[in-house]
Amino acid sequence: MRESTSHTVVQSSSTLSFALGDRTRELDESIAIIPIVTGEIYRNVVWDAQDVRKPNRVALEAQHDTAIIYHSSGSTGLPKSIATSHAKLLSPIPTGEGVKALTSSPLCHAFASKLTINSMIAGKCMYLTNASIPLTTNTLVEVLRVVLPDVFLTVPYVLKLLAETGDGVDMLRGCRQVVSSGSTLSDDLGERLVQEGVNVETLFAG
């Protein structure tokens, strides 16, 4: 919070969120905590599509302002804040139009969050794995079998799990595109998947 000079926490109604919010206030009483908007509030709002799409000089000038601050995983040290502008957040991820996408990452993951926003803008069908269910090879294979995504967006750890079984590799091979994000995909795993006929690529690796 201090690194990003943030002073407000938008909090959901989950037990974990309440715990984090309370802990934040204990560390700094000046932090404001507000509840996240619920479906009851925004579900019946009427939008004027023409006004939303109308060019707005103020919006154009603000496109490079920070829209959201993500944070790194902390795998190489203290998590670092990642300030993301409106323009960068709304820039499209090249997965193609009209395709069905699946991501194994939770919405707190920067890439999954950006993908969700992109899918909403493009009217694309997107599935997320259940964050409350452990990611095992069997679970991942079953999810892929049910969804049959055109594009599977995931992380190297998940690809490693799937590469351990023939069924996992078959599911990956059936995707038009497999995109690995987050940490760097190892050369050995990448080359192995390519040799197995999986169309895999790395995006946003660090």
MOFENKA-V932175 format. One record per residue. RES is the residue in one small letter. PHI is phi in whole degrees, 0 to 359 (* if undefined). PSI is psi as a letter, one per 40 degrees, with the letter a starting at -180 (* if undefined). Layout:
res->RES phi->PHI psi->PSI
res->RES phi->PHI psi->PSI
This chain:
res->m phi->* psi->d
res->r phi->293 psi->d
res->e phi->299 psi->d
res->s phi->267 psi->e
res->t phi->53 psi->f
res->s phi->271 psi->i
res->h phi->230 psi->e
res->t phi->225 psi->h
res->v phi->245 psi->h
res->v phi->267 psi->h
res->q phi->246 psi->h
res->s phi->275 psi->a
res->s phi->268 psi->e
res->s phi->287 psi->i
res->t phi->299 psi->d
res->l phi->297 psi->d
res->s phi->297 psi->d
res->f phi->299 psi->d
res->a phi->296 psi->d
res->l phi->293 psi->d
res->g phi->296 psi->d
res->d phi->297 psi->d
res->r phi->295 psi->d
res->t phi->297 psi->d
res->r phi->294 psi->d
res->e phi->295 psi->d
res->l phi->283 psi->d
res->d phi->208 psi->h
res->e phi->291 psi->e
res->s phi->281 psi->e
res->i phi->290 psi->h
res->a phi->267 psi->h
res->i phi->242 psi->h
res->i phi->237 psi->i
res->p phi->287 psi->i
res->i phi->290 psi->i
res->v phi->294 psi->h
res->t phi->259 psi->i
res->g phi->301 psi->d
res->e phi->299 psi->d
res->i phi->276 psi->d
res->y phi->262 psi->e
res->r phi->299 psi->d
res->n phi->259 psi->e
res->v phi->288 psi->h
res->v phi->263 psi->h
res->w phi->259 psi->h
res->d phi->264 psi->h
res->a phi->302 psi->d
res->q phi->296 psi->d
res->d phi->293 psi->d
res->v phi->296 psi->d
res->r phi->270 psi->e
res->k phi->292 psi->h
res->p phi->304 psi->h
res->n phi->229 psi->h
res->r phi->300 psi->d
res->v phi->296 psi->d
res->a phi->296 psi->d
res->l phi->297 psi->d
res->e phi->289 psi->d
res->a phi->267 psi->e
res->q phi->297 psi->d
res->h phi->262 psi->e
res->d phi->286 psi->i
res->t phi->291 psi->h
res->a phi->262 psi->d
res->i phi->206 psi->i
res->i phi->243 psi->h
res->y phi->270 psi->i
res->h phi->220 psi->i
res->s phi->288 psi->i
res->s phi->289 psi->d
res->g phi->86 psi->e
res->s phi->293 psi->d
res->t phi->244 psi->e
res->g phi->144 psi->a
res->l phi->298 psi->h
res->p phi->306 psi->h
res->k phi->252 psi->i
res->s phi->284 psi->i
res->i phi->235 psi->g
res->a phi->287 psi->h
res->t phi->239 psi->h
res->s phi->283 psi->i
res->h phi->302 psi->d
res->a phi->297 psi->d
res->k phi->290 psi->d
res->l phi->295 psi->d
res->l phi->268 psi->e
res->s phi->295 psi->h
res->p phi->290 psi->i
res->i phi->268 psi->h
res->p phi->287 psi->g
res->t phi->249 psi->e
res->g phi->91 psi->i
res->e phi->272 psi->i
res->g phi->72 psi->e
res->v phi->259 psi->i
res->k phi->261 psi->h
res->a phi->246 psi->i
res->l phi->225 psi->h
res->t phi->234 psi->i
res->s phi->266 psi->e
res->s phi->268 psi->i
res->p phi->286 psi->i
res->l phi->293 psi->e
res->c phi->285 psi->e
res->h phi->281 psi->h
res->a phi->305 psi->d
res->f phi->292 psi->d
res->a phi->295 psi->d
res->s phi->296 psi->d
res->k phi->295 psi->d
res->l phi->298 psi->d
res->t phi->298 psi->d
res->i phi->297 psi->d
res->n phi->299 psi->d
res->s phi->294 psi->d
res->m phi->298 psi->d
res->i phi->295 psi->d
res->a phi->275 psi->e
res->g phi->67 psi->f
res->k phi->268 psi->i
res->c phi->281 psi->h
res->m phi->225 psi->h
res->y phi->247 psi->i
res->l phi->238 psi->i
res->t phi->289 psi->i
res->n phi->286 psi->h
res->a phi->293 psi->e
res->s phi->272 psi->e
res->i phi->253 psi->h
res->p phi->303 psi->i
res->l phi->276 psi->g
res->t phi->252 psi->i
res->t phi->300 psi->d
res->n phi->297 psi->d
res->t phi->296 psi->d
res->l phi->297 psi->d
res->v phi->298 psi->d
res->e phi->294 psi->d
res->v phi->298 psi->d
res->l phi->297 psi->d
res->r phi->293 psi->d
res->v phi->284 psi->d
res->v phi->281 psi->d
res->l phi->49 psi->g
res->p phi->287 psi->i
res->d phi->285 psi->d
res->v phi->235 psi->h
res->f phi->245 psi->h
res->l phi->251 psi->h
res->t phi->209 psi->a
res->v phi->234 psi->i
res->p phi->306 psi->d
res->y phi->300 psi->d
res->v phi->294 psi->d
res->l phi->296 psi->d
res->k phi->296 psi->d
res->l phi->298 psi->d
res->l phi->291 psi->d
res->a phi->288 psi->e
res->e phi->280 psi->e
res->t phi->229 psi->i
res->g phi->296 psi->d
res->d phi->297 psi->d
res->g phi->297 psi->d
res->v phi->295 psi->d
res->d phi->300 psi->d
res->m phi->296 psi->d
res->l phi->294 psi->d
res->r phi->297 psi->d
res->g phi->283 psi->e
res->c phi->278 psi->i
res->r phi->296 psi->d
res->q phi->209 psi->h
res->v phi->242 psi->h
res->v phi->246 psi->h
res->s phi->257 psi->h
res->s phi->230 psi->i
res->g phi->95 psi->b
res->s phi->285 psi->i
res->t phi->289 psi->h
res->l phi->284 psi->h
res->s phi->295 psi->i
res->d phi->300 psi->d
res->d phi->299 psi->d
res->l phi->292 psi->d
res->g phi->299 psi->d
res->e phi->294 psi->d
res->r phi->296 psi->d
res->l phi->295 psi->d
res->v phi->297 psi->d
res->q phi->297 psi->d
res->e phi->276 psi->e
res->g phi->89 psi->e
res->v phi->270 psi->h
res->n phi->275 psi->g
res->v phi->249 psi->i
res->e phi->216 psi->i
res->t phi->251 psi->h
res->l phi->221 psi->h
res->f phi->61 psi->f
res->a phi->281 psi->i
res->g phi->220 psi->*
